[in-house]
Amino acid sequence: MSHKLQCNWEVEDTTPSIDPSGNSASNGTTTPVESRTPRQVKISYLTEQTSHHPPVSAFYIHCPQTGVSARGFDQISAKFTGTSIRVSPGQHNLGIFVNLERWENEEYQLTHPAAHLGGLLRGSLSITVADSCYMTCPKTRIKVILQYLEDGWVGRSQNRLEGVVFRYDPEDDNTTKMKSVPRGDILAKIHGSWHEQIYYTLPNETEPRLLIDVAPLFPVVKIAPPEQYQLPNESRRFWSQVTTAILEKQYGQATKFKHEIEDRQRQKAAERKEKNEEWKPRFFTGAVTPLGKPDLTEEGKQVLKGLAEDDFYLEESKVMGA
């Protein structure tokens, strides 16, 4: 069994009520059509490394109170370009698939843009994004193109993006550029900074409306299983020696521990191959299938249900990957 992670987040649901007419905000301050008292909701997360070669992890996120879930495969590809490292989705990473159960199970696919890690030669690391990503929903026939714009050589980073929301035909879709979208199909235009404020403008309007203000947002601390419930393959225990060495800035030791784990994984894989044993994940039905959208096993469903009830108990895995 490969390493895994289960955790919860408890957050306030402050999203405004949605008016089907599209008038969810009367102005740029995102004033909701119908105000309501924020409620506390729980978001549960389950992930498992389902493949060692290539390294791929499946994940599933669920919020029972809102009926929103998300799933996908986590895999990246990194290539050195000479002055920077280009980080892009791996072949099994087709993005995040978000399901809205209470909106007739509308499903939205969100792809990932590539990013560049630069400043390697200067010793001043920086991350830039200059790529396109897409959001599609075949059921509503709505698509979004988001274009992350590269900053110029002069001046500070602006982290700008532009986008367009439009009607599309899922059966005949080859639109990848904003300029290719027919004007009559446009539902809204998007612009702003993905580090600060992002706005949208409706057709026949000139006044932009605030979609989201990213600046004041901060990560919520996750609620992990108590130490006595963490199994040997739980990520925090599985990588504990590596994590401790990094925090103590003993990078040579961290590398040593990392290599030991990888060697054990390779050894286990060789033993399975010799015995003609097929590797099977515990909580997901396939290592890299179904394509882009991992399915939970019955045990995986029970684990996710237990997380929503703060039940972190799991029996130790019978098969270990390292």
VMD Tcl script that draws the C-alpha trace (Angstrom):
set ca {
  {0.00 0.00 0.00}
  {1.36 3.42 -0.95}
  {1.24 6.42 1.30}
  {-2.08 8.19 1.74}
  {-3.58 11.17 3.47}
  {-6.97 11.85 5.01}
  {-8.00 15.14 6.58}
  {-10.82 17.65 7.04}
  {-11.23 21.39 6.86}
  {-13.93 23.31 8.72}
  {-14.77 26.59 7.02}
  {-17.52 29.19 6.88}
  {-19.72 28.99 3.80}
  {-20.00 32.67 2.89}
  {-20.93 32.25 -0.76}
  {-23.84 34.50 -1.79}
  {-27.14 33.08 -2.93}
  {-27.28 32.55 -6.69}
  {-30.01 34.14 -8.76}
  {-30.65 32.01 -11.89}
  {-31.24 35.23 -13.84}
  {-27.55 36.01 -13.44}
  {-28.08 39.02 -11.16}
  {-26.18 37.52 -8.22}
  {-24.51 40.89 -7.63}
  {-25.93 44.33 -8.11}
  {-22.54 46.01 -8.37}
  {-18.83 45.42 -8.05}
  {-19.05 44.68 -4.33}
  {-20.66 41.25 -4.92}
  {-23.67 42.09 -2.77}
  {-25.79 38.92 -2.66}
  {-29.35 38.95 -3.94}
  {-30.50 37.31 -0.74}
  {-28.37 37.68 2.37}
  {-28.05 34.70 4.69}
  {-26.11 33.85 7.82}
  {-22.80 32.11 7.07}
  {-22.78 28.47 8.16}
  {-20.00 26.14 9.18}
  {-19.33 23.35 6.69}
  {-16.88 20.45 6.65}
  {-14.74 19.51 3.65}
  {-13.20 16.02 3.64}
  {-10.17 14.98 1.60}
  {-8.83 11.53 0.76}
  {-5.78 10.88 -1.41}
  {-3.70 7.80 -2.17}
  {-0.60 7.19 -4.25}
  {-2.04 4.76 -6.78}
  {1.01 4.33 -9.03}
  {4.76 4.32 -8.34}
  {6.04 4.29 -11.93}
  {5.02 6.85 -12.97}
  {4.27 8.48 -9.57}
  {0.54 9.29 -9.60}
  {-1.87 10.04 -6.76}
  {-5.67 10.02 -6.89}
  {-7.72 12.39 -4.74}
  {-11.35 12.92 -3.80}
  {-12.81 15.96 -2.01}
  {-16.36 16.14 -0.66}
  {-18.55 18.64 1.19}
  {-21.84 16.88 2.14}
  {-23.53 20.10 3.35}
  {-23.21 21.78 -0.04}
  {-23.26 18.70 -2.28}
  {-20.01 19.74 -3.96}
  {-17.27 17.21 -4.71}
  {-14.05 17.21 -6.71}
  {-11.68 14.51 -7.92}
  {-8.70 13.95 -10.15}
  {-5.18 12.56 -10.51}
  {-2.23 14.49 -9.15}
  {0.78 14.10 -11.44}
  {3.26 16.68 -12.68}
  {5.95 16.78 -15.35}
  {9.03 18.94 -14.80}
  {11.48 19.88 -17.56}
  {14.62 22.00 -17.32}
  {14.56 24.62 -20.08}
  {18.04 26.06 -19.55}
  {17.20 29.01 -17.32}
  {14.06 27.75 -15.63}
  {12.02 24.65 -14.85}
  {8.71 24.17 -16.61}
  {6.14 22.39 -14.44}
  {3.09 21.04 -16.28}
  {0.41 18.36 -15.74}
  {1.48 14.76 -16.35}
  {-0.24 12.56 -18.93}
  {-2.74 11.18 -16.40}
  {-3.54 14.59 -14.91}
  {-6.51 15.88 -16.91}
  {-7.41 18.51 -14.35}
  {-9.96 18.74 -11.53}
  {-13.49 17.45 -12.08}
  {-16.00 19.33 -9.91}
  {-19.51 17.94 -9.43}
  {-22.50 20.01 -8.24}
  {-24.90 17.39 -6.90}
  {-27.72 19.85 -6.16}
  {-27.53 21.42 -9.61}
  {-28.57 18.24 -11.42}
  {-25.01 16.86 -11.12}
  {-23.41 19.46 -13.36}
  {-19.77 18.51 -13.81}
  {-17.02 21.00 -14.62}
  {-13.54 20.01 -15.82}
  {-10.81 22.50 -14.86}
  {-7.43 22.01 -16.56}
  {-4.10 23.20 -15.14}
  {-1.83 25.81 -16.77}
  {1.92 25.22 -16.93}
  {4.15 27.25 -14.61}
  {7.81 28.25 -14.77}
  {10.18 28.26 -11.81}
  {12.82 30.84 -12.65}
  {15.72 32.65 -11.06}
  {17.76 29.47 -10.66}
  {21.00 31.08 -11.85}
  {20.46 34.24 -9.80}
  {19.53 32.35 -6.65}
  {16.27 34.31 -6.46}
  {13.45 31.89 -7.17}
  {10.21 33.11 -8.71}
  {7.12 31.49 -10.20}
  {5.44 32.77 -13.35}
  {2.45 31.49 -15.29}
  {2.05 32.29 -18.99}
  {-0.33 29.70 -20.34}
  {-4.01 28.96 -21.00}
  {-6.38 26.74 -19.06}
  {-9.97 25.72 -19.70}
  {-13.19 25.02 -17.80}
  {-15.92 23.06 -19.55}
  {-19.37 21.76 -18.63}
  {-20.97 19.63 -21.39}
  {-24.33 19.63 -19.58}
  {-24.73 23.42 -19.55}
  {-22.69 23.80 -22.78}
  {-20.60 26.49 -21.10}
  {-16.84 26.87 -21.53}
  {-14.25 29.26 -20.08}
  {-10.85 30.11 -21.53}
  {-8.42 31.71 -19.07}
  {-5.20 33.24 -20.41}
  {-2.40 33.91 -17.93}
  {-0.33 36.78 -19.32}
  {3.45 36.93 -19.17}
  {4.87 39.97 -17.43}
  {7.23 42.34 -19.20}
  {10.93 42.73 -18.50}
  {10.41 46.04 -16.72}
  {8.42 46.57 -13.53}
  {7.05 44.27 -10.86}
  {5.05 41.14 -11.58}
  {1.38 41.84 -12.30}
  {0.15 38.22 -12.39}
  {-2.49 39.26 -14.93}
  {-5.12 37.10 -16.53}
  {-7.88 37.53 -19.08}
  {-10.71 35.21 -19.93}
  {-14.01 34.65 -21.66}
  {-17.11 32.65 -20.70}
  {-19.11 31.42 -23.69}
  {-21.54 28.88 -25.11}
  {-19.92 25.95 -26.92}
  {-20.80 22.69 -28.60}
  {-19.33 19.75 -26.63}
  {-19.64 17.52 -29.72}
  {-17.64 19.88 -31.94}
  {-15.23 21.90 -29.82}
  {-11.84 23.08 -31.06}
  {-11.85 26.62 -29.65}
  {-8.65 27.28 -27.69}
  {-8.12 31.02 -28.23}
  {-10.23 33.87 -26.89}
  {-10.11 35.70 -30.22}
  {-11.76 32.69 -31.88}
  {-14.93 32.91 -29.76}
  {-17.89 34.35 -31.76}
  {-19.16 37.55 -30.17}
  {-22.71 36.24 -30.02}
  {-21.65 33.26 -27.90}
  {-19.96 35.34 -25.18}
  {-21.63 35.26 -21.75}
  {-19.01 37.26 -19.85}
  {-15.43 38.52 -20.02}
  {-12.90 38.16 -17.20}
  {-9.84 40.21 -16.27}
  {-7.69 41.00 -13.26}
  {-4.79 39.62 -11.23}
  {-4.78 36.08 -9.88}
  {-2.90 37.41 -6.82}
  {-5.41 40.20 -6.16}
  {-8.86 41.00 -7.63}
  {-10.55 39.28 -10.56}
  {-13.53 40.95 -12.30}
  {-16.13 39.95 -14.88}
  {-18.09 42.07 -17.33}
  {-21.43 41.04 -18.81}
  {-22.33 41.65 -22.48}
  {-23.59 45.15 -23.27}
  {-22.13 46.42 -19.97}
  {-19.00 48.45 -19.36}
  {-18.90 48.37 -15.55}
  {-16.87 45.40 -14.27}
  {-18.16 43.39 -11.31}
  {-15.94 41.81 -8.67}
  {-15.80 38.04 -9.06}
  {-13.32 37.28 -6.27}
  {-10.75 39.10 -4.15}
  {-7.86 36.68 -3.65}
  {-5.69 39.06 -1.57}
  {-7.33 38.55 1.86}
  {-7.74 34.78 1.46}
  {-5.56 32.47 3.53}
  {-5.19 28.69 3.86}
  {-7.35 27.08 6.55}
  {-5.48 24.72 8.87}
  {-6.35 21.11 8.07}
  {-7.61 18.70 10.71}
  {-5.52 15.54 10.48}
  {-6.06 12.24 12.30}
  {-4.68 12.13 15.88}
  {-1.26 10.50 15.97}
  {-2.61 7.27 17.47}
  {-4.86 6.83 14.40}
  {-2.16 7.51 11.81}
  {-1.06 4.34 10.03}
  {2.58 3.70 8.99}
  {1.69 4.67 5.42}
  {-0.06 7.90 6.43}
  {1.85 10.70 4.72}
  {2.86 12.47 7.92}
  {4.38 9.28 9.35}
  {5.57 7.89 6.02}
  {7.66 11.00 5.23}
  {8.33 12.10 8.85}
  {12.11 11.60 8.70}
  {12.34 13.55 5.44}
  {10.16 16.36 6.82}
  {12.13 16.62 10.07}
  {15.46 16.75 8.23}
  {14.19 19.51 5.91}
  {12.88 21.57 8.84}
  {16.27 21.20 10.54}
  {17.95 22.23 7.25}
  {19.80 18.92 7.05}
  {19.19 18.53 3.34}
  {21.75 15.75 2.87}
  {19.92 13.63 5.44}
  {16.57 14.48 3.83}
  {17.87 13.26 0.47}
  {19.22 10.08 2.09}
  {15.84 9.26 3.71}
  {14.00 10.04 0.46}
  {16.25 7.67 -1.51}
  {15.71 4.92 1.08}
  {11.94 5.19 0.67}
  {12.24 5.13 -3.14}
  {14.57 2.12 -3.00}
  {12.04 0.23 -0.85}
  {9.30 1.10 -3.34}
  {11.40 -0.21 -6.24}
  {12.21 -3.38 -4.31}
  {8.53 -4.03 -3.53}
  {7.63 -3.40 -7.18}
  {10.31 -5.87 -8.34}
  {9.02 -8.51 -5.90}
  {5.46 -8.08 -7.19}
  {6.65 -8.36 -10.80}
  {8.57 -11.54 -10.00}
  {5.43 -13.04 -8.42}
  {3.26 -11.70 -11.27}
  {1.16 -9.76 -8.76}
  {-0.84 -6.77 -9.96}
  {-0.68 -3.63 -7.87}
  {-4.12 -2.48 -6.70}
  {-4.90 0.70 -4.77}
  {-6.96 0.38 -1.60}
  {-9.32 3.35 -1.80}
  {-9.53 3.88 -5.57}
  {-10.59 1.42 -8.26}
  {-7.58 1.84 -10.56}
  {-4.02 3.12 -10.55}
  {-4.66 5.66 -13.33}
  {-8.24 4.82 -14.36}
  {-10.95 5.80 -15.11}
  {-9.25 8.35 -17.36}
  {-8.78 11.59 -15.42}
  {-11.61 10.84 -12.96}
  {-10.71 8.29 -10.26}
  {-13.55 6.28 -8.69}
  {-13.66 5.31 -5.03}
  {-13.80 1.69 -3.94}
  {-16.48 0.73 -1.41}
  {-13.86 1.09 1.33}
  {-12.90 4.49 -0.04}
  {-16.53 5.61 0.13}
  {-16.79 4.44 3.73}
  {-13.57 6.27 4.66}
  {-14.86 9.52 3.14}
  {-18.18 9.09 4.95}
  {-16.33 8.46 8.21}
  {-14.23 11.61 7.72}
  {-17.41 13.69 7.56}
  {-18.24 12.29 11.01}
  {-14.68 12.87 12.36}
  {-14.01 9.14 12.34}
  {-10.35 8.71 11.39}
  {-9.97 5.04 12.35}
  {-8.55 2.70 9.70}
  {-7.29 -0.85 9.84}
  {-3.64 -1.20 8.88}
  {-3.03 -2.12 5.26}
  {-2.23 -5.75 4.53}
  {-0.02 -4.81 1.55}
  {2.62 -2.08 1.77}
  {4.31 -0.31 -1.12}
  {7.43 0.60 0.84}
}
mol new
graphics top color blue
foreach p $ca { graphics top sphere $p radius 0.5 }
foreach p [lrange $ca 0 end-1] q [lrange $ca 1 end] { graphics top cylinder $p $q radius 0.2 }
display resetview
